[in-house]
Amino acid sequence: MEAINKRRSIRKYSDKQVEDEKIDKLLRAAMQAAGSRLGSEPWEFIVVKDKNTIQKLSEMSPNAKLVSGANVAIVLLANMDRVHYPLVWQQDMAAAAENLLLEASYLDLGAVWIGTAPVQERMDYLSELFNLGENIRPFNIISIGYPAEGQENKFLDKYDETRVHYEKY
Ligand SMILES: Cc1cc2nc3c(=O)[nH]c(=O)nc-3n(C[C@H](O)[C@H](O)[C@H](O)COP(=O)(O)O)c2cc1C
């Protein structure tokens, strides 16, 4: 639970390498996500450490610029061959993405979700970059590294009681 409370979006990273064991744990956490029967857990992942490719990811759109400072980026993809009901794929993918972010917080890594789907332009950019087939849809990029000095996962109370309704709205 501590990992949930202290998770923050971290956008600046140190030069420290993210260990392969930690990358493995991030992927395992993502794949432990709840997945709907209709979406059938469509997730696949591209782990990117190559600096040139990381640079290309950062050029996807203005919101992706910060990826250029990442040590690792993971691109989340949905394989639509596994999806039984097209409208649910993004819900399954979001569950996997959040699990990955929480594991990053648990491992004292910094990470942030880079919005991609449903913006067609961004999805097309990634499809072209990785030469993805029609059945593979890019969902988002998660930018990862050890937090730079002054950046840290820390508790920020986001609880708002006015948003909670008991028994009726
Ligand atoms: C669907 C989604 C898309 C997001 N896209 C971006 C993005 O493109 N760039 C970015 O810096 N942060 C992005 N974020 C991170 C949010 O800005 C961040 O979660 C929010 O400001 C709350 O801050 P916190 O994560 O530290 O609690 C995204 C988050 C979500 C859930």
The ligand as an SDF file (V2000), in Angstrom:
LIG
                    3D

 31 33  0  0  0  0  0  0  0  0999 V2000
   -4.1240    8.7600  -19.2610 C   0  0  0  0  0  0  0  0  0  0  0  0
   -2.9280    9.5050  -18.7240 C   0  0  0  0  0  0  0  0  0  0  0  0
   -2.1360   10.2110  -19.6040 C   0  0  0  0  0  0  0  0  0  0  0  0
   -1.0330   10.9160  -19.1320 C   0  0  0  0  0  0  0  0  0  0  0  0
   -0.2190   11.5390  -20.0210 N   0  0  0  0  0  0  0  0  0  0  0  0
    0.8700   12.2020  -19.5720 C   0  0  0  0  0  0  0  0  0  0  0  0
    1.7750   12.7810  -20.4950 C   0  0  0  0  0  0  0  0  0  0  0  0
    1.6060   12.6590  -21.7020 O   0  0  0  0  0  0  0  0  0  0  0  0
    2.8510   13.4500  -20.0100 N   0  0  0  0  0  0  0  0  0  0  0  0
    3.0660   13.5740  -18.6610 C   0  0  0  0  0  0  0  0  0  0  0  0
    4.0570   14.1950  -18.2820 O   0  0  0  0  0  0  0  0  0  0  0  0
    2.2360   13.0120  -17.7490 N   0  0  0  0  0  0  0  0  0  0  0  0
    1.1540   12.3180  -18.1760 C   0  0  0  0  0  0  0  0  0  0  0  0
    0.3330   11.6860  -17.2830 N   0  0  0  0  0  0  0  0  0  0  0  0
    0.6060   11.7850  -15.8490 C   0  0  0  0  0  0  0  0  0  0  0  0
   -0.3430   12.7660  -15.1700 C   0  0  0  0  0  0  0  0  0  0  0  0
   -0.0270   14.0880  -15.5780 O   0  0  0  0  0  0  0  0  0  0  0  0
   -0.2210   12.6230  -13.6440 C   0  0  0  0  0  0  0  0  0  0  0  0
   -0.5830   11.3090  -13.2900 O   0  0  0  0  0  0  0  0  0  0  0  0
   -1.0930   13.6180  -12.9070 C   0  0  0  0  0  0  0  0  0  0  0  0
   -0.6180   14.9250  -13.1080 O   0  0  0  0  0  0  0  0  0  0  0  0
   -1.1530   13.3520  -11.3950 C   0  0  0  0  0  0  0  0  0  0  0  0
    0.1460   13.3930  -10.8300 O   0  0  0  0  0  0  0  0  0  0  0  0
    0.7260   12.1250  -10.0600 P   0  0  0  0  0  0  0  0  0  0  0  0
    0.8620   11.0010  -11.0680 O   0  0  0  0  0  0  0  0  0  0  0  0
    2.0660   12.5640   -9.5260 O   0  0  0  0  0  0  0  0  0  0  0  0
   -0.2330   11.7550   -8.9690 O   0  0  0  0  0  0  0  0  0  0  0  0
   -0.7520   10.9400  -17.7330 C   0  0  0  0  0  0  0  0  0  0  0  0
   -1.5530   10.2130  -16.8600 C   0  0  0  0  0  0  0  0  0  0  0  0
   -2.6200    9.4800  -17.3530 C   0  0  0  0  0  0  0  0  0  0  0  0
   -3.4420    8.6450  -16.3950 C   0  0  0  0  0  0  0  0  0  0  0  0
  1  2  1  0
  2  3  1  0
  2 30  2  0
  3  4  2  0
  4  5  1  0
  4 28  1  0
  5  6  2  0
  6  7  1  0
  6 13  1  0
  7  8  2  0
  7  9  1  0
  9 10  1  0
 10 11  2  0
 10 12  1  0
 12 13  2  0
 13 14  1  0
 14 15  1  0
 14 28  1  0
 15 16  1  0
 16 17  1  0
 16 18  1  0
 18 19  1  0
 18 20  1  0
 20 21  1  0
 20 22  1  0
 22 23  1  0
 23 24  1  0
 24 25  2  0
 24 26  1  0
 24 27  1  0
 28 29  2  0
 29 30  1  0
 30 31  1  0
M  END
$$$$
